[in-house]
């Protein structure tokens, strides 16, 4: 068996690969010690680790393990998953919305990290906590899905006030820019605040990705990362903004495991 581990800032993703296929496991990164001892129990397996906490995890393991660079592992994993898709383009962008966001230009032969933004899944968690006190990911995405952003975000149409804007009036002119009278602030619901947080993250990662895609001369952007887990609102925002700006957004099933899959393929 081959075990690939992507030890990230928030979550540790583990893929166990054998002839029967892939098995997926996920742990909070704070359980690093537990994961190390669990992996120690797989005597016969070949283990390869990647991700920001790979070295720390390896130092806690009582067995040898290979280590590969996260971006290389991720692009290998993306290629692996794409083989099951009707996708024929030989160059595309991969945007990994993890704790932070990383953007890669991938071709059939190489990958290059071309940039990123600190706005990502960690921003979702941090701003959600600051604004609502909620720290549970599932609760954050569930509540956000019920919220409207109109009272928090300033749209282009708000600025043009009935006049014909030169760009679609529905676009966000300023995330969190719709300043309310202070008396109304208390009336903002957790749902509205969380929807606005996800709007900010989604529009930022989509816009950054499409600009990067233009720079690389590609149109397809493959979005991966655990930030999309059960988070249809983030997906919707990303799809809408990517398409609006001429990009072709794609999501991979189990896409948050690309790094771990790539590591499991290491020979
Ligand atoms: P990393 O490799 O940096 O850990 P991930 O791709 O695993 O990144 O994405 C981490 C993000 O996924 C978090 O910032 C959060 O927005 C989201 N997330 C999804 N599920 C959970 C969870 N169970 N606990 C915490 N964050 C989660």
Boltz pocket constraint, residues with backbone or C-beta under 6 A from the ligand:
constraints:
  - pocket:
      binder: B
      contacts: [[A, 6], [A, 7], [A, 8], [A, 9], [A, 10], [A, 11], [A, 12], [A, 51], [A, 97], [A, 98], [A, 99], [A, 100], [A, 120], [A, 121], [A, 122], [A, 123], [A, 124], [A, 125], [A, 137], [A, 224], [A, 225], [A, 226], [A, 227], [A, 228], [A, 229], [A, 256]]
      max_distance: 6.0
